[in-house]
Amino acid sequence: MSDTTEAASQTLAEQLLEAIEQNDGEAMAILVNDMPAPDFAEFVREQALDLSHKLLSFLAIEQRARVFGYFQPEDQKALAEQMPQATLAELLTHMNSDERADLFNQLADNLKAQVMRLLAHNEREDLRLLASYAEGTAGALMSSDYVAVPARSTVAQAFEIIRATAPSAETVYDIYCIDHMGRLVGTVSLRQLILARKEARLEKVMATEVVTATVDEAQETVANLIAHYDLLALPIIDLGGRLVGIVTYDDAMDVAEQEATEDIHRGASVQPLDRGLSTSSLFAVYKSRVVWLVLLVFGNIFSGAGIAHFEDTIAAQVALVFFLPLLIGSGGNAGSQAATLIVRGLATGEVRMRDWFRLFGREVLIAAALGLTMALAIAPIGAIRGGEIIAMTVGLTMVTVVIFGSLAGLSLPFLLRRIGWDPATASAPLVTTLIDACGVLIYFGIATALLNLPAAT
């Protein structure tokens, strides 16, 4: 949004607030229709439920359905459950098919049954179909609002079909060509149709190599296909090859955002929330964080046990304690960096499982260079605190823990992917906890050997 547009939206919002305070219904009706749908949806979200219904009532049902598509699921549900059933049925009728199915699936079972009876036959059947697909699949994400034309049609006939179906279609940039069984056999762009002769048949104009996904494909796979092939929409077929829907670019972007959010949450050892942070209950946020925190507490016990194991070593050379947090923290930081790069690479497809060996070799060289640089930076402090031998101990440990941490951070996401877990589980806190425990053993093991200190008991 440009600065000018954003400023205009803010002005409209301020005027609408003033109209609400003055209970000026005529001004409210004008302002809500002037405000862009995304901005109006954001404004409504911040209002009380009764006022939200009043503001929405000023919109024509078609515009109201469009605004509804910008609400968060929990806001849609709250507003829908307070509507008269006839109004809700009318709203569902005018929503895009995928958004309609998403809202319908959130409703209570008794309300679903009551509203279903008020819908036209086509909407009922469409809802039943889209609601039948498992959450997280292409079928649950797709829209049934697309333009399909028999492949044996002429260009002139195709334009007649497009004119009839385009008003309710999600997009008309790509026209899908089907055979008499409804199977997808090709696509043709609107530009190609415009340039083609009216009497030409689509089967002579269409492209037959079509990128598709099946209804049971994961949503993340669908989003990746759309991004990889730079598509505006991806056709979805059933197991028989019949065209049943499309997933548009904006829906794929929503999936990509959702997946990125989940990866960020897991990267911080937080279970993804079903709802947004601002609308989740205190208990839901607590539950999303507590499990990993408790597990990591027990993981840190191993670090404490390692320190206790080397009590005699520490007593003989107290100066070693000064560098302990610095060294194990450096190893954890290096491991977290490596893990983050690999997790993101696996998520985007830039990194594949077969790349582990090559990346492992590269990481050895990179980590050695990083460790050596950090060792040179910290060694003078070691010399000041305890002499040359302490400087050597600290420097050697730094190189070792950085290499170990980097290789562990790189390898853990691959290991998790291999056993079928989400690589994002290799979070920074988990990697840091693992490397902390090992770093204690590495540090005091090197110190014991170089300083001829008492061995651990």
PyMOL commands that set and color helices and strands:
alter all, ss='L'
color gray80, all
select helices_A, chain A and resi 3-21+25-34+37-45+49-57+61-68+73-81+85-94+97-106+109-116+121-131+138-141+155-168+190-195+202-205+219-229+249-267+282-309+311-316+319-348+353-386+388-418+423-425+428-451
alter helices_A, ss='H'
color red, helices_A
select strands_A, chain A and resi 148-150+174-178+184-189+213-214+233-237+243-248
alter strands_A, ss='S'
color yellow, strands_A
deselect
rebuild
show_as cartoon
